[in-house]
Amino acid sequence: FLQLRKYELMAISNRLSELGIKKIRRVGHSIEFDQVKNYVQGDDYRTVNWKATARKGELMVNSFIDERAQHVYCVIDKSRAMKMPFKNMTLLDYAINASLALLNVALLKEDKAGLITVAEKIGAVVPADRRPAQLGRIMEVLYKEKTRYLETNMEALSVTVRNVLRQRSLLVFFTNFETMSALNRQLPYLKRMAKSHLVLIVFFENTELRAITEAPVKDVEGIYLKTIANKFAFEKRLMVKELARHGILSILTAPENLTVNVVNRYLAIKAQQRI
């Protein structure tokens, strides 16, 4: 709750950059003018209001309202792929925390926030909404979620997305792949969802393997371990390229950087008007 409150206060006061959240210039403008305001770092100089600047004696810019009421869904995989521990938390724990922070920022941006959880079957479905109680509903659902031991039922997920989501939405899918073959099993379903929605896959670096790749080699066993670790790390990077080849966005991140990376990407997508 404290972390979530911190993000909320920062978003309201436009100080998200203090948390590592970047201020991103919008590509093009919404047609709706909002207000004349003081220039802050990151504002587009093309929006400078010279009359107001001369009158006030300080740099003033026109601000425009972003396109609003877009649908943003966090889709959380709670299968065995998300049981991997990192600093006393599972990947599912990190995904839940990041989802709450992201959906809170989306609501503050006046988008509609929704949630889907999935393992061997669909868990919870919270349709996108922006009513004041929406974040509380999502919190209540997420605090009950636990990892399960079976694989993700991607067929069930794609059917649910097709039947429940009537409007083009941003789907932020928190999951994990350790091998290219694991990704290839899910790729047909991801491509199917990406035909109607903007899909952003969020998966995780194996930080233990990264530590091996960065450690000095002392013996033959160390050489062997480092070679294997480099192979898996390279395969993760190949997954990013494979997803991009099919028009699917992705974030490959260390767990500790998850929330900042996800919120930054959401803000970039909003700025580029891609939803």
Secondary structure, 3 states (H helix, E strand, C coil): CHHHHHHHHHHHCCCHHHHCCCCCCCCCCCCCEEEEEECCCCCCHHHECHHHHHHHCCCEEEEECCCCCCEEEEEEECCHHHCCEECCEEHHHHHHHHHHHHHHHHHHCCCEEEEEEECCCEEEEEEEECCCCHHHHHHHHHCCCCCCCCCCCHHHHHHHHHHHCCCCEEEEEECCCCCHHHHHHHHHHHHHHHCCCEEEEEEECCHHHHHHHHCCCCCHHHHHHHHHHHHHHHHHHHHHHHHHHCCCEEEEECHHHHHHHHHHHHHHHHHCCCC
